[in-house]
Amino acid sequence: ALATVIKTHDLKLAHSTSEAVLKEQQDTALKSIAKETNVLSQLAIRSENIAELEETLGKLQGIVNRSRGTALSGTGKTQVLRAKAGKHFSELHVKNYKKLQNLSLKKISKINLLAGLNNSGKTTLLEAIYLLVRQNDIGGVLEVIRNRGKIPEDRINMEWLVKQLAGDINVAGTFDQQETHVSIRRYDDNSTDLDKSRYLTSLEITAQFGHTQQRSMTHLFKGRDRDTRAESIKLLSQVVYSSPFFLNEPQHYASYYYKSVQSKVLPTILSFIRQYVLPSVSDIRLVDDLQRFLVDDNQFEKAQDLANYGEGLQRIFFLSLLFAAAQDGVLLIDEFENAIHTELIGKFAPFVHQLAVEFNVQVFMTSHSKECIDAFVKNVPEMDDFTFHTLLTDDNNRVVVREYDGKKFRRLLEIGDIDLRRMR
């Protein structure tokens, strides 16, 4: 690049030359890794080489996580239709998704707590919202199915996945004062130009936001990479979906950690943990080579693995990382109270509100715990940013919703010890 500047006096040309060289180096390195990995996969690895192999795997995973973190910060390939949403969702209408039929949410706030008894449709509603934000991105469909089945990313069976694709999906809403919808249908492609070798099925996703229309076609195969065709794939906004299933997969949160570091919110998170959870914690950091979170704890001489601590500390730390990653977008949290003690929820609730305001994030969280629901009402001073929704089954076995703004629900709770999950 420097030689190009000297020769041509063209800085722009030099920059593009430098980018081309870096791309060529990256492509060459990736091809080399793929080739050598194929060789290793056909060999019996000696026990003395396993440690070195694990170290290399950790470095590769670190590269992947940093790249994902870059995408979350807006400098990667993830494109959004609203980089800075003003109003977020003001209405939602699930026309058809699993057990939800013509379900509408009309009182939506910055923080929305979705309550209900077991199997009332809370997780299904989160999934529907997630698919709407992802628009024509097939990745959203695959992630929803993987979360539901508790399947690790590297172990998903495409034949099993296809069996989960039952029925058409239609979800609509109003986002940042613009109408939006997504429709997903499965079909068998009988065109002659499609390579039917190991072909399983196809998915068509059509989406619209305001005047912007998007469409994608994806062919799924057994033992082959999927084939997706689309002119563009843009999400409504940044979106993060948190499932308690990932508590045992800390590497899943690595990219969120990098975004929290970039946004300089990590010291605030650690300060909260020291004040309310564990005073002896001085730092929690990700170690790339090991893909582990290590805790600097004044009670120990050496850093401890975060996995050695209680699930409450892990859950609070990981949930706190999500807000920076979802900045100006939508955050979906399933089973918020999972692994967090009731007393700790009362302290954590105001911090969740603080992070949502700071990062301009609209939050949808599910809970089937009365104690968790009441903790938000009793411990967050200002209820203007809250709406409480309860999902119920009516006499026709149809899922319906009852909605209460924060101030109204607080008054009801003060009058009597009501249970949001059972209100009709």
C-alpha positions in Angstrom: 0.0 0.0 0.0 2.9 2.4 0.9 4.5 1.7 -2.5 1.2 2.5 -4.2 1.0 5.9 -2.5 4.6 6.7 -3.4 4.1 5.6 -7.0 0.6 7.0 -7.7 0.0 9.6 -5.0 -3.5 8.1 -4.7 -4.4 7.3 -1.1 -7.8 5.8 -2.0 -6.1 3.4 -4.5 -3.5 2.5 -1.8 -6.3 1.7 0.7 -8.1 -0.5 -1.8 -4.8 -2.2 -2.6 -4.2 -2.8 1.1 -7.7 -4.3 1.5 -7.2 -6.6 -1.5 -3.9 -7.9 0.0 -5.5 -8.5 3.4 -8.4 -10.3 1.8 -6.1 -12.5 -0.2 -4.1 -13.3 2.9 -7.3 -14.2 4.8 -8.6 -16.3 2.0 -5.3 -18.2 1.7 -5.2 -18.8 5.5 -8.8 -20.1 5.6 -8.2 -22.5 2.7 -5.1 -23.8 4.4 -7.0 -24.3 7.7 -9.8 -26.1 5.9 -7.3 -28.3 4.0 -5.3 -29.3 7.1 -8.4 -29.8 9.2 -9.6 -32.3 6.6 -6.3 -34.1 6.9 -6.5 -34.2 10.7 -10.1 -35.5 10.6 -8.9 -38.7 8.8 -6.1 -39.4 11.3 -6.1 -40.8 14.8 -4.9 -38.0 17.1 -2.2 -39.0 19.6 -3.0 -38.1 23.2 0.0 -35.9 23.6 -1.3 -33.7 20.8 -4.8 -33.1 22.2 -3.7 -30.1 24.4 -2.2 -28.3 21.4 -5.3 -29.1 19.3 -7.5 -27.6 22.1 -5.4 -24.5 22.3 -5.7 -24.0 18.5 -9.4 -24.5 18.7 -9.6 -21.9 21.4 -7.7 -19.4 19.3 -10.0 -20.0 16.3 -13.1 -19.6 18.5 -11.7 -16.4 19.8 -11.3 -15.1 16.2 -15.0 -16.1 15.5 -16.2 -14.3 18.6 -14.3 -11.1 17.9 -15.7 -11.1 14.4 -19.2 -11.5 15.7 -18.6 -8.7 18.2 -17.6 -6.5 15.3 -20.8 -7.3 13.5 -22.8 -6.4 16.5 -21.1 -3.0 16.7 -22.4 -2.2 13.2 -19.0 -2.5 11.4 -19.6 -6.0 10.2 -22.0 -7.5 7.7 -25.2 -7.3 9.8 -27.4 -4.7 8.2 -30.4 -3.1 9.9 -33.3 -1.0 8.5 -33.4 1.1 11.7 -30.0 1.7 13.1 -31.5 3.9 15.9 -35.1 3.2 16.5 -37.1 6.0 18.1 -40.3 4.2 19.1 -39.5 0.5 18.7 -42.6 -1.7 18.7 -45.9 0.0 19.5 -48.1 -2.9 18.3 -47.7 -6.6 17.6 -50.0 -9.0 15.8 -49.3 -12.7 15.7 -51.6 -13.9 12.9 -50.3 -17.5 12.8 -47.5 -19.1 14.7 -47.8 -22.5 16.4 -50.5 -22.2 19.1 -50.8 -18.4 18.7 -53.6 -17.4 16.3 -54.6 -13.7 15.9 -53.0 -12.6 19.1 -52.5 -8.8 19.4 -50.4 -6.8 21.8 -51.5 -3.1 21.8 -50.0 -1.7 25.0 -46.3 -2.0 24.5 -43.6 -0.2 26.5 -39.9 -0.1 26.8 -39.9 -3.1 29.2 -42.6 -5.7 28.7 -43.0 -8.6 31.1 -44.9 -11.5 29.6 -46.5 -13.7 32.3 -48.4 -16.9 32.3 -48.5 -20.4 33.6 -46.5 -23.2 32.1 -47.2 -23.8 28.4 -49.3 -20.7 28.0 -47.4 -19.5 24.9 -44.8 -17.1 26.4 -41.8 -18.5 24.7 -43.7 -18.9 21.5 -44.6 -15.2 21.6 -40.9 -14.3 22.1 -40.0 -16.4 19.1 -42.6 -14.7 16.9 -41.2 -11.3 17.8 -37.7 -12.5 17.1 -38.7 -13.7 13.6 -40.4 -10.4 12.9 -37.2 -8.5 13.8 -35.1 -10.8 11.7 -37.3 -10.2 8.6 -36.1 -12.4 5.7 -33.1 -13.8 7.5 -33.2 -17.6 7.5 -30.8 -17.5 10.4 -33.6 -16.4 12.7 -35.7 -19.4 11.8 -32.8 -21.8 12.4 -31.9 -20.2 15.7 -35.5 -20.4 17.0 -35.7 -24.1 16.2 -32.3 -24.7 17.7 -33.1 -22.9 20.9 -36.4 -24.7 21.2 -34.7 -28.1 20.8 -31.8 -27.1 23.1 -29.4 -28.2 20.2 -25.8 -26.8 20.2 -25.0 -24.8 17.1 -22.5 -27.4 15.8 -24.7 -30.4 16.3 -27.9 -29.5 14.5 -29.4 -32.3 12.4 -30.9 -30.9 9.2 -33.4 -33.7 8.8 -34.6 -33.2 12.4 -34.8 -29.4 11.8 -37.0 -29.9 8.7 -39.5 -31.9 10.8 -39.9 -28.9 13.1 -41.0 -26.7 10.2 -44.8 -27.2 10.6 -47.3 -24.7 9.2 -47.0 -21.2 7.7 -45.9 -18.3 9.9 -47.4 -14.8 9.7 -46.4 -12.0 12.2 -47.0 -8.3 11.9 -46.5 -5.1 13.9 -45.7 -1.4 14.0 -42.1 -0.6 14.5 -40.8 2.9 14.8 -44.2 4.1 13.4 -43.8 1.9 10.3 -45.9 -1.1 9.5 -43.9 -4.4 9.2 -44.6 -8.0 8.7 -43.0 -11.4 7.9 -44.4 -14.5 6.3 -42.6 -17.8 6.2 -43.7 -20.9 4.3 -42.2 -24.3 3.6 -42.5 -25.8 0.1 -40.9 -28.4 -2.2 -39.0 -26.9 -5.1 -39.7 -28.9 -8.3 -37.7 -26.7 -10.7 -35.3 -28.6 -13.0 -32.4 -26.2 -12.4 -32.1 -27.2 -8.7 -29.5 -29.8 -7.7 -31.7 -32.4 -6.0 -28.7 -34.3 -4.5 -29.6 -34.7 -0.8 -32.4 -32.1 -1.2 -34.8 -31.9 1.8 -37.1 -28.9 1.4 -37.2 -25.1 0.8 -38.3 -22.1 2.8 -39.6 -18.8 1.4 -39.5 -15.7 3.6 -41.2 -12.5 2.6 -40.9 -9.4 4.7 -41.9 -5.7 4.6 -41.0 -2.6 6.6 -42.6 0.6 5.4 -42.0 0.7 1.7 -39.0 -1.8 1.9 -39.8 -5.3 0.7 -37.4 -8.2 1.1 -37.6 -11.8 0.1 -35.3 -14.8 0.5 -35.4 -18.4 -0.8 -33.5 -21.1 1.1 -32.9 -24.7 0.0 -32.0 -27.2 2.7 -30.0 -30.3 2.2 -28.8 -33.3 4.1 -25.1 -33.2 4.6 -24.7 -30.1 2.5 -24.6 -26.4 3.2 -27.9 -24.7 2.7 -28.4 -22.4 -0.3 -30.0 -19.0 0.4 -30.8 -16.5 -2.4 -31.8 -12.9 -1.6 -31.1 -9.5 -3.0 -30.7 -8.2 0.5 -31.1 -9.4 4.1 -31.7 -6.5 6.6 -33.0 -6.8 10.1 -35.4 -4.3 11.6 -32.8 -3.5 14.2 -30.2 -5.1 16.4 -31.8 -8.0 18.2 -30.6 -10.4 20.9 -32.5 -13.5 22.0 -31.5 -15.0 25.4 -32.4 -18.5 26.3 -31.5 -20.1 29.7 -30.3 -23.1 27.7 -27.1 -21.1 26.9 -26.1 -20.7 30.6 -23.9 -23.8 30.2 -22.4 -22.4 27.0 -20.4 -19.4 28.1 -18.7 -19.1 24.7 -22.2 -18.1 23.3 -21.8 -14.8 25.2 -18.3 -14.0 24.0 -19.4 -11.6 21.3 -21.7 -9.9 23.8 -18.7 -9.5 26.1 -16.7 -7.8 23.4 -19.5 -5.4 22.7 -19.8 -4.5 26.4 -16.1 -3.8 26.5 -16.4 -1.6 23.4 -19.3 0.4 24.9 -17.4 0.7 28.2 -20.4 -0.6 30.3 -18.4 -3.5 31.8 -17.2 -1.5 34.8 -20.8 -0.6 35.6 -21.8 -4.3 35.5 -18.9 -5.3 37.7 -19.8 -2.5 40.1 -23.3 -3.8 40.4 -22.0 -7.4 41.1 -19.7 -6.1 43.8 -22.4 -4.1 45.5 -25.2 -6.7 45.4 -23.9 -10.1 44.5 -20.3 -10.8 45.5 -18.2 -7.9 47.0 -14.8 -9.7 46.5 -15.1 -9.7 42.7 -12.7 -7.3 41.1 -12.9 -8.4 37.4 -14.5 -10.9 35.1 -12.7 -11.3 31.7 -12.8 -13.6 28.7 -9.7 -15.7 28.0 -9.6 -16.2 24.2 -7.4 -19.3 24.2 -9.5 -21.2 26.7 -12.9 -19.7 25.8 -13.7 -19.3 29.4 -14.7 -16.4 31.7 -12.2 -16.0 34.5 -13.0 -14.1 37.8 -10.5 -12.1 39.7 -11.7 -12.7 43.2 -10.0 -11.2 46.3 -10.7 -14.4 48.2 -8.4 -16.4 45.9 -4.8 -16.0 44.8 -5.5 -17.2 41.3 -8.3 -16.3 38.9 -11.3 -18.7 39.1 -13.5 -20.1 36.3 -16.8 -18.3 36.3 -18.4 -21.8 36.0 -17.2 -22.5 39.6 -19.6 -19.8 41.0 -23.3 -20.0 41.6 -25.6 -19.9 38.6 -27.1 -16.6 40.0 -23.9 -14.7 39.5 -23.4 -16.3 36.0 -26.9 -15.5 34.9 -26.8 -11.8 36.1 -23.4 -11.3 34.5 -24.5 -12.8 31.2 -27.8 -11.0 31.1 -26.1 -7.7 31.8 -23.9 -8.2 28.7 -26.8 -8.4 26.4 -27.9 -4.7 26.5 -24.9 -3.2 24.8 -25.2 -5.9 22.0 -28.9 -4.9 21.5 -28.3 -1.2 21.6 -31.1 0.8 19.8 -32.9 -2.5 19.2 -34.8 -5.3 20.8 -33.8 -7.7 23.6 -35.8 -10.9 24.2 -35.2 -12.8 27.5 -36.8 -16.2 28.1 -37.4 -17.2 31.7 -35.8 -14.1 33.2 -35.9 -15.5 36.8 -34.1 -18.7 35.9 -31.2 -19.4 38.4 -31.7 -16.0 40.1 -32.8 -15.9 43.8 -35.9 -13.9 44.4 -34.1 -11.4 46.7 -31.5 -10.8 44.0 -34.2 -10.2 41.4 -35.5 -7.3 43.5 -32.0 -5.7 43.3 -31.4 -6.6 39.7 -34.7 -5.2 38.4 -33.8 -1.5 38.7 -30.4 -2.3 37.0 -32.2 -3.9 34.1 -34.3 -0.8 33.7 -31.2 1.4 33.9 -29.4 -0.6 31.2 -32.5 -0.6 28.9 -32.7 3.2 29.2 -29.0 3.8 28.7 -28.8 1.6 25.6 -32.3 2.5 24.2 -33.3 -1.1 24.2 -36.9 -2.4 24.1 -37.1 -5.5 26.3 -39.5 -8.4 26.2 -39.0 -11.0 29.0 -41.0 -14.0 30.1 -41.7 -15.2 33.6 -43.9 -17.8 35.2 -42.9 -16.7 38.7 -45.2 -14.4 40.7 -42.2 -13.5 42.9 -40.3 -12.3 39.9 -43.2 -10.3 38.5 -43.9 -8.6 41.9 -40.1 -7.9 42.4 -40.2 -5.5 39.4 -43.3 -3.7 40.6 -41.9 -3.3 44.1 -38.3 -2.3 43.3 -38.4 -0.1 40.2 -39.4 3.4 41.3 -40.8 4.6 37.9 -43.4 2.3 36.3 -43.9 4.5 33.1 -41.6 2.3 31.1 -43.3 -1.0 32.0 -46.3 -3.0 30.6 -47.4 -6.3 32.1 -49.0 -8.8 29.8 -50.5 -12.1 30.8 -51.2 -15.0 28.4 -54.3 -17.1 29.1 -56.4 -19.8 27.4 -60.1 -18.8 26.9 -63.1 -21.1 26.8 -62.4 -21.9 23.1 -58.9 -23.1 23.9 -57.5 -20.0 22.2 -54.5 -18.0 23.7 -55.6 -14.5 24.6 -53.7 -11.6 26.3 -54.6 -9.2 29.1 -52.4 -6.0 29.3 -51.8 -3.7 32.2 -49.6 -0.6 32.1 -47.1 -0.4 34.9 -48.9 2.2 37.1 -52.2 0.4 36.9 -50.7 -3.0 37.8 -48.8 -1.5 40.7 -52.1 -0.1 42.1 -53.8 -3.4 41.7 -51.0 -5.1 43.5 -51.2 -2.6 46.4 -54.9 -3.1 46.7 -54.7 -6.9 46.9 -52.1 -9.7 46.5 -53.1 -10.4 42.9 -51.4 -12.9 40.7 -50.7 -11.6 37.1 -50.5 -15.1 35.8 -54.1 -15.9 36.7 -55.8 -12.5 35.9 -58.7 -12.7 33.5 
